[in-house]
Amino acid sequence: MTSDAVPAAPTVPTVPPSTARRMAGALHRRPRLRLGLLLAGPLGWLGIAYLGSLIVLFVNAFWSRDAFTGQIIHEFTLQNFVDLITTDVYRVITLRTIVTAGAVTVACAVIAFPIAFFMARVASPRVRGLLVVAVVMPLWASYLVKVYAWRLIIAEDGVLNWAIAPFGLKFPGPGDLAVFLVFVYLWLPYMILPIYAGLERIPDSLLEASADLGARSGLTFRRVVLPLVFPAVVAGSIFTFSLTLGDYIVPSLVSTTQFIGNVILVQVGPAGNLPFAAAYSMVPLGIMLVYLFIARRLGAFEAL
């Protein structure tokens, strides 16, 4: 009597996992380690290139320059900051820059809000897409080309004077007003887009509920729309305020007025005072740190 024996399966030799597979398995079990290794390169570069340069700039602010030889004296001193505080011209330049940045921010918000509201709440999807492209398109053009174009517009025989001449008006030409207009034109898209995004996120049900409760459009705007979109306005103001605060090209090309950036540019030059330029650079940096802290308290970072 024969038995039908089942042949045994051939033995497959076990292959030890490779080093790469062991590392992949270890990283798979540790998601935080995987994330840390992924961000190590960008964060390391940020720490060296950006934070490192800020540290060097901060250290330079406490040095001085020999007036006779032009050499940097590597000795701790607060004289650069004392000069910034006690010299009238630097106080005036700082105040002028801050006021201009604030005025540009307010003007951009006032102009951008109705545009963004129409894009988000009134326009059809097709028109909305065209308007978004129209807002973004100026950002594709060269910064210098736009500034030089404005130099032609505000010239004595430019388009602006030609347009307002029938009303008996005349543009004063290069100056503070010209700087203000150019800044508003340049930074307006940076205000429109955050406000548009904030308005688009408001649910229609909230507006309908306000109308059902008897609120008119003005009251709905003040009590519902404006509080919800205010963080987006603050988020846009971060761009407009900071870009105006540090710009030196526009004041140089359309005006003779000095801003913080112009003074720093001159001091960085061959005949300038590099430690003083580093100290003056701390002023807009400190202003923006305070501004970002206030913006964070107002919820601007959640709107971005």
C-alpha positions in Angstrom: 0.0 0.0 0.0 1.6 3.3 -1.2 1.0 6.6 0.5 0.8 9.8 -1.5 3.4 11.9 0.2 3.4 15.6 -0.5 6.8 16.8 -1.4 8.3 19.4 0.9 8.5 22.9 -0.4 12.0 24.0 -1.4 13.7 26.0 1.3 14.1 29.6 0.3 17.2 31.1 1.7 16.5 34.2 3.8 18.2 37.3 2.6 19.2 39.8 5.3 17.7 43.2 4.8 20.0 45.8 3.3 21.1 48.9 5.1 18.9 51.1 3.1 15.8 48.9 3.9 16.7 49.0 7.6 17.0 52.7 7.5 13.7 53.1 5.6 12.0 50.9 8.2 13.4 52.9 11.1 12.4 56.2 9.5 8.9 54.8 8.8 8.4 54.1 12.5 9.7 57.6 13.5 7.7 60.3 11.6 9.2 63.1 13.6 12.7 62.0 12.8 11.8 61.8 9.2 10.3 65.3 9.2 13.4 66.6 11.0 15.8 65.2 8.5 13.6 66.5 5.6 13.7 70.1 7.0 17.3 70.0 8.2 18.7 71.2 4.9 16.4 74.2 4.3 16.4 75.2 8.0 20.2 74.9 8.1 20.6 77.1 5.0 18.1 79.6 6.5 20.1 79.7 9.8 23.4 80.2 8.0 22.5 82.5 5.2 19.7 84.6 6.8 20.0 84.5 10.6 23.8 84.4 10.3 23.9 87.6 8.2 21.5 89.3 10.7 23.8 88.4 13.5 26.8 89.8 11.6 24.8 92.9 10.9 23.9 93.3 14.6 27.5 92.9 15.7 28.7 95.5 13.1 26.3 98.0 14.5 28.4 98.2 17.7 31.6 98.9 16.0 32.9 102.3 14.7 34.8 103.8 11.8 38.0 105.7 12.0 37.3 109.1 10.4 40.9 109.6 9.2 41.8 106.1 7.9 38.3 104.8 7.1 39.2 101.5 8.9 36.6 99.7 11.1 37.5 99.8 14.8 36.4 96.5 16.3 35.6 97.9 19.7 32.2 97.9 21.4 30.4 101.3 21.3 26.9 102.7 21.3 27.9 105.8 19.4 26.1 104.8 16.2 22.8 104.5 18.1 23.4 107.7 20.0 23.9 109.5 16.6 20.6 108.1 15.3 18.7 109.3 18.3 20.3 112.8 18.7 20.7 113.8 15.1 17.7 115.6 13.8 18.1 114.6 10.2 17.9 110.9 11.0 14.9 111.3 13.2 13.1 113.2 10.4 14.0 110.6 7.8 12.8 107.8 10.0 9.6 109.5 10.8 9.0 110.3 7.1 9.6 106.7 6.1 7.2 105.4 8.8 4.5 107.9 7.9 4.8 107.2 4.2 4.6 103.4 4.8 1.5 103.9 7.0 -0.2 106.1 4.4 0.6 103.7 1.6 -0.8 100.9 3.6 -4.1 102.7 4.4 -4.5 103.9 0.8 -3.9 100.3 -0.5 -6.5 98.9 1.9 -9.1 101.6 0.9 -8.5 100.9 -2.8 -8.2 97.2 -2.6 -11.3 96.5 -0.5 -14.0 97.3 -3.1 -11.9 95.6 -5.8 -11.5 92.4 -3.8 -15.2 92.5 -2.7 -16.4 92.7 -6.3 -14.1 89.9 -7.2 -15.2 87.6 -4.4 -18.9 88.4 -4.0 -20.2 90.0 -7.1 -18.3 88.9 -10.2 -19.2 85.7 -12.1 -16.6 82.9 -12.1 -15.4 83.9 -15.5 -15.0 87.6 -14.7 -13.5 86.7 -11.4 -10.8 84.7 -13.1 -10.0 87.5 -15.5 -9.8 90.0 -12.6 -7.4 87.7 -10.7 -5.2 87.6 -13.8 -5.4 91.4 -14.2 -4.3 91.8 -10.5 -1.5 89.4 -10.7 -0.2 90.4 -14.2 1.6 93.6 -13.0 3.7 91.5 -10.7 5.2 89.7 -13.7 6.5 93.0 -15.1 10.0 94.3 -14.1 10.0 96.4 -11.0 12.4 99.0 -12.6 10.3 99.1 -15.8 7.2 100.1 -13.8 9.1 102.7 -11.8 10.6 104.3 -15.0 7.1 104.2 -16.6 5.8 106.3 -13.7 8.7 108.7 -14.2 7.3 109.4 -17.6 3.7 109.6 -16.3 4.5 112.2 -13.7 6.8 114.2 -15.9 5.9 117.9 -16.6 4.8 117.0 -20.1 3.6 113.5 -19.1 0.3 111.8 -19.3 -0.9 112.8 -15.9 -0.5 116.5 -16.4 -2.2 116.1 -19.8 -5.2 114.4 -18.2 -5.7 116.9 -15.4 -4.9 120.0 -17.3 -8.5 120.6 -18.4 -9.5 120.9 -14.7 -6.9 123.6 -14.1 -4.7 121.2 -12.1 -1.0 120.4 -12.4 0.9 117.6 -10.7 3.8 119.0 -8.6 6.3 116.6 -10.2 9.0 114.5 -8.4 8.5 114.6 -4.6 6.7 113.0 -1.7 3.4 112.8 -3.6 5.1 111.0 -6.5 6.7 108.5 -4.1 3.3 107.9 -2.5 1.6 107.2 -5.8 4.2 104.9 -7.1 4.3 102.9 -3.9 0.5 102.5 -3.9 0.6 101.3 -7.5 3.4 98.8 -6.8 2.1 97.2 -3.7 -1.7 97.3 -4.4 -1.8 93.7 -5.6 -0.2 92.5 -2.4 -3.2 94.0 -0.6 -5.9 92.9 -3.0 -5.1 89.2 -3.0 -5.2 88.6 0.8 -8.5 90.6 1.1 -9.9 88.6 -1.8 -9.0 85.3 -0.2 -10.5 86.5 3.2 -13.8 87.6 1.6 -14.0 84.4 -0.4 -13.8 82.3 2.8 -16.8 84.0 4.4 -19.7 81.5 4.2 -22.8 82.8 2.4 -24.9 81.4 5.2 -23.6 84.1 7.6 -24.7 86.9 5.2 -28.0 85.3 4.7 -28.5 84.9 8.4 -27.7 88.6 8.9 -30.3 89.5 6.3 -32.9 87.2 7.8 -32.4 88.9 11.2 -33.3 92.3 9.6 -29.8 93.8 9.2 -29.3 96.0 6.2 -26.2 95.8 4.0 -24.3 98.5 5.9 -24.9 96.9 9.2 -24.0 93.5 7.8 -20.7 94.9 6.4 -19.8 96.5 9.8 -20.8 93.6 12.1 -20.2 90.5 9.9 -17.9 91.1 6.9 -15.4 93.6 8.3 -14.6 91.7 11.5 -14.1 88.4 9.5 -12.0 90.0 6.8 -9.9 92.3 9.1 -7.2 89.7 9.7 -6.7 89.5 5.9 -6.4 93.2 5.7 -3.7 93.1 8.4 -2.0 90.3 6.5 -1.9 92.4 3.4 -0.6 95.4 5.4 2.4 93.4 6.4 3.5 93.3 2.7 2.7 96.9 1.9 4.2 98.3 5.1 7.4 96.3 5.1 8.0 96.8 1.3 7.6 100.5 1.6 9.7 100.7 4.8 12.8 99.1 3.2 12.5 100.5 -0.4 15.1 102.9 -1.7 14.8 102.6 -5.5 11.5 104.5 -5.8 12.6 107.5 -3.7 15.8 107.6 -5.8 14.1 107.5 -9.2 11.0 109.7 -8.7 12.1 112.0 -5.9 15.0 113.6 -4.2 13.5 112.8 -0.7 15.6 110.7 1.6 14.2 107.5 3.1 15.9 105.0 5.5 16.9 102.8 2.6 18.6 105.7 0.8 20.7 106.6 3.8 21.7 103.0 4.4 22.7 102.7 0.7 24.9 105.7 0.9 26.6 104.6 4.1 27.3 101.1 2.6 29.3 102.8 -0.3 33.1 103.2 -0.4 33.0 106.6 1.4 30.3 105.6 3.8 30.2 104.3 7.4 29.4 100.6 7.4 28.9 100.3 11.2 26.5 103.2 11.1 24.6 101.6 8.2 24.3 98.4 10.2 23.0 100.4 13.2 20.4 102.2 11.0 19.4 98.9 9.5 18.3 97.8 13.0 15.6 100.6 12.9 13.3 99.1 10.2 14.1 95.6 11.5 12.9 96.6 15.0 9.8 98.3 13.6 8.9 95.3 11.6 9.3 93.0 14.6 6.9 95.1 16.6 4.5 95.3 13.6 4.6 91.5 13.1 3.9 91.0 16.8 0.8 93.3 16.6 -0.3 91.6 13.4 0.0 88.2 15.0 -2.2 89.4 17.9 -4.8 90.5 15.3 -4.9 87.1 13.7 -3.1 88.0 10.5 -1.1 84.8 10.3 -4.2 82.7 10.3 -5.5 84.7 7.3 -2.4 83.9 5.2 
